[in-house]
């Protein structure tokens, strides 16, 4: 029947749920009574029975096709002699009963991992047994232990992988250097963050003449050398299997879950200073106007002549005769050349109209115990941008090389806005008085024009965030459809094979093309649930991505399906890593704000919803909710186009960009939620003893400037990125444990 569909259950902390349909159509709402016999992540067949009061299709569960194999993490409690585990993930709407014989050595209050032995039913709770004891909730690093299990992040290498890693050499051997270009005399250098431990890229630039005779023009030769992981990670090996399952390294404050064993990621593959390392090189000729006039790829052996930090390079470029420059005087000229080619690449970026928005990214600074000491804005200097542009150039060349050879591979595809998002954005730009809009078939340059035109407005950050949110997420796919945000016809990821599996695949493909052979994906096993999910998604219309408009979807070849599955797996695990990182950061921020209950701060409205406003504190960069019931006695109506709440009686407006004074009123650690209470001007003055001091303008006053009613619905802010994936800001950590390498934006 047409009204019977299959999909996956997504629970909600309020007791209801949704079914994410396999066919990609809108989710189906499940009321609380329909959630009693199912759990978050179960696969079900449902029948659409009606539309609810919000117009959403509402379903009734007909059949539970497959129970989730996911374990549940939570706290063990004893109530009236009955042992239960309260799930940490509130998407699981029911507590799990634990028989006394199944509690093991766990004690009340401890965080445990539960394996279900009996699923829930209409008249009974789920039953389980304790599989693992994680420890006390306040133990250092507990938030990470919870997150890796909550999001099923592989965090232990297999025995076969560990054993194979032990057999690898500790240094580059003579036989490893055969058939490679010797670049050990070329002063390649790495430029990374202070706490980086894995160095996967090195750069060098020198001025050259491009062309011959009188027509020769000044340009640059830019070398981007990338760690040759593929030399050590053989196709289909135990290390390869573990790397594919992880698909990416996951970065948390003070800890990293690497894609590769440490012997490779921090040792043999890492381009550490003053040691020989194997690399794959993209050797480019860059013209004065920033265009790549020629390029070549080749395997090489290199010697890193210096390990620079972003801060150090920025200081040298700011003062080439300063103390930092004197310490590195033999490399100053090379850094100046890098800055010159960067300026040329920026010209090309501007001509393409690539998107480059200014948004705030934060950095979490932790102490030895993992507690947040402070949250500070992360500043990007020219050193960051130099490396980013160099990596972008190498990635574009790798995509072109694969496309020209007609070899299968993974591209990094970022599509423009959908028709629905275009219409939402147009309405938003109109009501906020921007004075610019987008066409039916917008180019990236149109977005950048709007960004440039609004950069001096008080709500610029909110407008830029809305522009980002109108775009789609970037994915890995064998079907090249270009990169909208960067304005490239073809783009891929070549520059980070230590921490991203797609880059490793790109290296293998490039090597195969150079050798005149063809690379074949290995048959890599996946956990049953993940493999089944990939198969379903491939069957449910992914072939439509390669269909011509108005035609039936083409049947994908077995090879294309294999590459499509690999791309989907890597894309999904990239999202999983981001979600796990955000979850840990939210937990840390909540724990941090518990120490500041009752304190007052100034802040700005960062998003508006029908149930309240989200405010980001100025001093702490922490976001919390002021519920609509806290806004006063008026009836407030949500204006979606203007992204504001407006009082019907008073006309009071609470819009994005409005400045407020709030008090931290409640912190829900389990729900990762911070609640604020609005401090009105009268209360604030009374608290100051009646002194008439200047305060940030309180709750959206009637004369608030129109320019302050801007930006995106939803709780998360978009980050600044050279590749706009439309994701929440990725905080970085800084501590004495140098375990985290900030992510490159390329």
Buried (B, 14 or more C-beta within 10 A) or exposed (E): EEEEBBBBBBBBBEBBBBBBBBEEEEBBBBEEEBBBBBBBBBBBBBBBEEEEEEEBBBBBBBEBEBBBEBBBBBBBBBEEEEBBBBBBBBBBBBBBBBEEEBBEEBEEEBBBBBBBBEBBEEEEBBBBBBBBBBEEBEBBBBBBBBBBBBBBBBBEBBEEBBEBBEEBEEEBEEEBBEEBBEBBEBBBBBBBBEBBBBBBBBBBBBEBEBEEEEEEEEBBBBBBBBBBBBBBBEBBBBBBBBBBBBBBBBBBBBBBBBBBBBBBBBBBBBBBBEBBBBBBBBBBBBBBEBBBEEBEBBBBBBBBBBBBBBBBBBBBBEEBEEEBBEEBEEBBEBBBBBBBBBBBBBBBBEEBBBBBBEBBBBBBBBEEEBEBEBBEEBEBBBBBBBBBBBBBBBBBBBBBBBBEBEBBBBBBBBBBBEEEBBEBBBBBBBBBEBEBBBEEEBBBBBBBBBBEBBEEBBBBBBBBBBBBBBBBBBBBBBBBBBBBBBBBEBBBBBBBBBBBBBBBBBBBBBBBBBEEEEBEBBEBEBEEBBBEBBEBBBEBEBBEBBEEEEEEEEEBEEEBBBBBBBBBBBBBBBBBBBBBBBBBBBBBBBBBBBEBEEEBBBBBBBBBBEEBBBBBBEEBBBBBBBBBEBBBEBEBEBBBEBBBBBBEEBEBBBBBBBBBBBBBBBBEBBEBBBBBBBBEBEBBBEEEEEEEEEBBBBBBBEEBEEBBBBBBBBEBBBBBBBBBBBBBBBBBBBBEBBBBBBBBBB
